[in-house]
Structures are given as C-alpha cells and as structure tokens.
Amino acid sequence: MALTVAINGFGRIGRACARMIAAEERLKIIEINDLIDQDVLLYLFRHDTVHGGFDDSSIRQARFTQAKEPEECRFSAELVLECTGIFLTKDRLQTYIDRGAKRVILSAMPKDDIPTIAPLASSKESIISAGSCSTNALWLMSSPLEREFGIEALIASSIHSYTSDQRLLDAKHDEARRGRACGRNIIPAISNAASNLWRIDSAYKAKAKAIALRVPIPNGSIMQATYLLKKAARAAEINAVFEKESELLGRDLFDTAEDHKVLTDIISTRASAIIDLTLTLCSGRLVSVSAWHDNETGYASRVVDLALSAISVQRRGYGTQAD
C-alpha cells in the first residue's frame, strides 16, 4: 500500500515534488494545502513555463485546503512535506506529528536544530530537513575530494536563477540587492550553502565559505567551488574520482558530463550535481570544480528520496542519521 502524503505549500518546490511523486507508486498525495484557490493550483501544475505541461490526474483527487498556519491544517496523511519556505522550526512542525503524521520533511534549511539529512542518508528522527539545492550540490562535490585528497579550505560560488522572493522591478526588499530588478541584473546574494554544509558535517565549519550570484534566468544553477587540497592533484585524477563516485551513487543523484553543456541542457534533470569535467582546473593543490543542477527538479528528487526512505524506516527499522 502506498504511503500517503500531504503537501503544505504548493509553489515551485511543492509542485516539483508532486510531479516526482506522480511517477512513484509507493507514494500517494491525498492532501494539498495552499492559500491559492484549487483551480489556479491545478492550472499551474498542468502548465509550467520551465518544465512544460503535466497531467494533473495524480493530484485532482486530493483534498485541497487553505489553512494559513500548520496548526490549522487537518492532515490525515502519514507523511507531510512542508514546502511553504515559511515554517522552519521544530515547534511549528511538531503539530503535524501531534495530529498523527509519522514524518515531516522540510524542503528548506531549518532555523533551529532540525537534522539536515545528506543525500542518500536516512534518519530515525520524525522531523527532518532535505537541506537546500546548493547545499546538496556542494556536499556531493566535496565529499569525494575530502575522502581522496583531503580539503584544507573551500570557497564556493552558486550562480543561481532568480527566485520568487526577488523583485521583478526595483522595489523595497529586506536584503537591498534582492530588491533590484531580477530580469536585468546579476545580483550578489547571501548564500547559506557553506554554513548549511556544517549541519551535515561539522568538519567543514572552519574551512568552507560561499556566496551566491542570482542571474536573470528562471531556473537552473551551476556551483563553482575552489578547493585547497591537502595534496596536489591533476585534473585527470580529480575527474576520475568524480566518475567513480557517479557510478557508485547513481547518475540520478550525482552525474558527470563532458559534452560542453550549457544551462538549458540540464533543465528537468534529477541529479543534485552534474560535474562538468571540461571545467575542472588544477594548479598544484588548488582545484576548481563546477557542477550543474536543476534547483527545482534536482532538489525535489532529494525530497522524494527522503520520503521513500520513510517507507524503509517503517518497514525495516531505523537507518543511519547523517548529522
């Protein structure tokens, strides 16, 4: 029997998760909560400027509600995906558990001590976070380098599409640069990718920093990270490590490419990091690595991976916690 799923927040990530779940027989969406009317949500699900059209039959039978707060939601599902990007603390999400849900997955970085789970890991905790698209990419890029060469320091730049919290035209925003017209500017922004990496592995706390550049495209990202390794390496050695890692983890999670990709080539792909082997640069212990990812489909795929791990936890006992 499929695990029942409720989604709170049916925006870009909520809808992306629903599209992933539609292809998964082990999961079934039975409830969707959003402040927007059902007819509008169904329209936005069927027609997507970035990802194209999609059949809405997988969600048409779900119960739609318009509660403003988690405490007002009356979900009966076993699993809740919290996709509003607003409710980021355990005390706000605990209400789902108190009302019968077995697990809550937060599709954002938490503001408290909710465990952040690395890709492919699982957790015995009932409330967990799937991290962020940038954090997942940086984790997947860094882990094999740490294991094979050791990392002394890293500085990452996330060249990222604009998002809905930016302004179409110049207007007020709490973060001044995000208030500038997103369709006309490259906008430096705060990135939590490095600090969030610390949540997965505290060893990175003293050696990882990151910045974001929001660019005028609606979807997609390339993470560029410069590493100071503990021992020198050649580009061919670095790329061989990534190729081996891709075979080990699976290309739906971690992929490589050497066919001169540009951003539109990776739209709607599921991998959280696609290492561009043609862009790997080495100078002694200094290494530059670049990884593409679809910040919507790739990230939603990791949320659904965690949802599927909830089935394993229920059937086989607890897995391994990543933090």
N, C-alpha and C positions, 0 to 999 in steps of 0.2 A: 504494500500500500504506500502511496506517495506521501511524503512529509508535507503537511500543509503550511503555507507561507502567507504572511501578511506583510504589506509594504506601507510604511508611513513616509510620505513624500514621494510624489510621482513626477519628479523633474527629470533632468538629464540622466542622472545615475539610477534613479528608481526605474525609469523606463528601460534603460540599458539592461538592468538586472532582469526585468520582466521578459525581455527578448531572449536572454540567455536561458531563463527558466523554461520558456515555451518549448525549447528543444530537449528538455531534460525530464524523462518520465518519472524520475524519483522525487520530483518536487511539483507541487501544485499551488498556484496562487488562489487564495479564496477571499482575500480582503485587501482593499486598497484605500488608504486614507490620504486625502489632499484637499486643500481649500478650494481648488478649482472644480467646476462642475464636471460631472461624469462625461457628458457628450464632448466637451473640449478635450478631456484627457484621452478619450478614445481616438479622437481626431489626431492628436499629437502623437499617439502611439502608432497609428496607421501611416502617417506622413512625416518623414524626417528628412530635413534638408541635407544632413550629413550622411546618414546611413541608408536612406532610401525607404521604400514602402515596406509595410509589415502587416501580416494578417492579425487582426485583433481578437480572433476567436478564443485564444488562450486566456484572455482576461475578461471577456464580455460577461461571463457568468459569475465573476467575482462580485462581492458585496462592496459597494463604494460608499464611503462616509466622508464627512467634512469636519472632523474634530480639530480644534486648534491646539490642544495640548495632549501629550501622551496619556495623562490621567483621564482624559475624556474618551480615549479610544476604547472600544469594546471588542477587542480582537478575540477570536476563538482559535486562531492558528497556533501550531506548535512552535513555529519559528517566526520571529519578527525581524524584518530588515528596516533599520532606522536610517532613512535616506533623505531627511529634510536638511541636513547640514546645520541644524539649529540646536538640537538636544544632544549635548556632547559629554554629559556627566552621568555617572552610575546612578545617582539618586533619581534622575529623571527617567532613566530607562528601566529601573527596577520595577516600576509599576507594571510593565508587561509581564515580568516573571511572577509578580504577586497575583496577577489575574490569570495565570495558567500557562503562559508560554514557557517552553523548555529552554529556549535560547534566544538571545538578541544579538544581532550583528550590526555594528555601527559602521556605516560606509563613509567614515571620515576619521581624522585624528581626534582622539578624546582630549578633554581639558583636565582630566584627572588621571587616576591610576588604572583605568580600564586597560586590560592587557592588549597590546598590539601584536598581532599574530603575523609572522613572516609567511610568505608564500610556501605552500605545501605542508606547513606545520598545522597542528591542531591543538586544542586546549580543553581542559576539563571545566573551565570557567563558563558560567551561563551567560555572561555579558562580555563580548569581545569586540575589538576593532579590527577591520581589514586594512588599517593603515591608510595610505594615500597612493595615488598612481606614481608620484615622483619618488616616494619612499620605497615602494616596491621595486621600481626600476633601479634605484641606487643600491639597494640591498643585493639584488641579483647580479649587478655589475661588480660589486665589491667583494662578495663572498669568495668566489674562486681565486681572486687576486690575493686576498688575505691568506687563504689556505696555501697557495702555491709559492707566493713570493714574500708575503708579509707587507703590511701597509704602515708607513710612518705617519702619513698625513694625506688628506684628500680635500680638494676644493671642487665643488660641482656647480654647474650652471644648468638650470632647467629652462630650455627655450620652449615655451608653452603657449598654446592657444589662449585667446581671451576666454573669460568665463562670465557667467551671468551676474556676478557681483560687481563687474566693471561698468563704466558708463559709455553709452553709445556716443553721446556728445559731452563736451566738457561740463562737469557739474560737481557738486559737493560730494566728497567721499571721506570717510574717516582716515583712509590712507591716501594722501594727497595725489600721488601719481595714478592711482587707480581711478581717480575722478576724471582723468583726461580721456579723450575720445579713443576708444579701443580699436576702432577700424582704421585709424590713421597713424598710430604710433607704435613704436617698440617701447614697452613700459617696464622699467626695472621694478621688481616687486619683492616683498619679503618671501623667502622660501623656508619652510619648516622641514624640508627633506632631510637635512643633516641631523637636526635635533630630534626628529622623529626616528631616525636610524638608531639613535641612542636607546630608544624604547625597546627595540628589538635586540640590540647587543650593546651593552654599556661600554664595551671596549672602544667604541667609536667616539665617545664623548669628548675626549681630549684631542681628537685628530680629524674631525670632519666639520666642514663649513659648506654652506650653499647659498646661492642666490637664484632668483627666477627672472626671466625676461618674458613678459607677455607680448606676443606678436599678433598682428591682425589677420588671424585665421580662426575658423570656428571650432576646429578640433585637431588634435594631434600634438605630439611633443617629441623633442629629441633632448636627451640628457647627456651633457658633455661633462666628464669628470677627469680631473688631472690628479694623478696619484704620485706620491713619492714612495717608492717601494723600498723594502729593506735590502733588496739585492737587485742588481741590474738585470734587464731582460731585453730581448729583441722582439720586434713586432710579431714576427712569426711564432715565437714562443707564447706570447700573450694570446694571439688568435687561436692557437692550438688548444690552450686551456679553455677558452670560451666554446670552441667547437665540442670538446669533450663534455663540458658542462651542459650544453644544449642536448646532447644525446642522452645524458643521464637524467635530466629533469623533464624532458619532453618539449617539443617545439611550440606547443600551445601555451607554454609558460615562459620559456627562455629560448630565443631563436638567434640565429646569426644570418647575415646577408652579405653578399659581395657583388651584387648586380647593380650597384650605383643607384640606390633608391633615393627618392625624394618623398616629401611628406604624404602626398596623396596616395602613394603606393602602400601605405600601412594603415589606412583608414579601415575600420571594422575588423582589424586583426586582433586575436585574442592574447597574444604574448604580452607580458608586462615589460619585457626588454628584448629588443631585436638589435643585437650588437652589429654595427656596421663595420665589418672587418677592413673595409677600404680606408677607414678614417683613423685606424689605430696608429699612434705615433709614439716613438720611444727615443729617449736620449739618456742613456745610462739608466739611472734609477727613476727618472722622470717619465711618466707614461700618461698619454691622453687617450681616453676611450669614449666612444659615442654610442648611444643606444636609442633607437626609435621606440615609441609606443603610442597606441591609441589610448588617450587618457580616459575615454568613456568605456569602450568595449573591453579593452585590456583590464581595466580596473574592475568592471562589473564581473568579468570572468573569475577574478580572485574572490570576490564576494560570494559568488555561486559555489566556488570550490569550498569555501568555509561552510556554506550551507550544506553541501554534500557531506562534509566531514562530520556535521552534526548527526547525520544518519549513522555513520560509523561509530560515533561515540555512544549513541543509544544502543546499538546492536552488539558492540564488541567491548565496551568499556572505554575508559579514558585514554586519549592519545598523549602526545608529547607537547607540552607547553613551550612556546617559542621564546618567552621573555625571561 
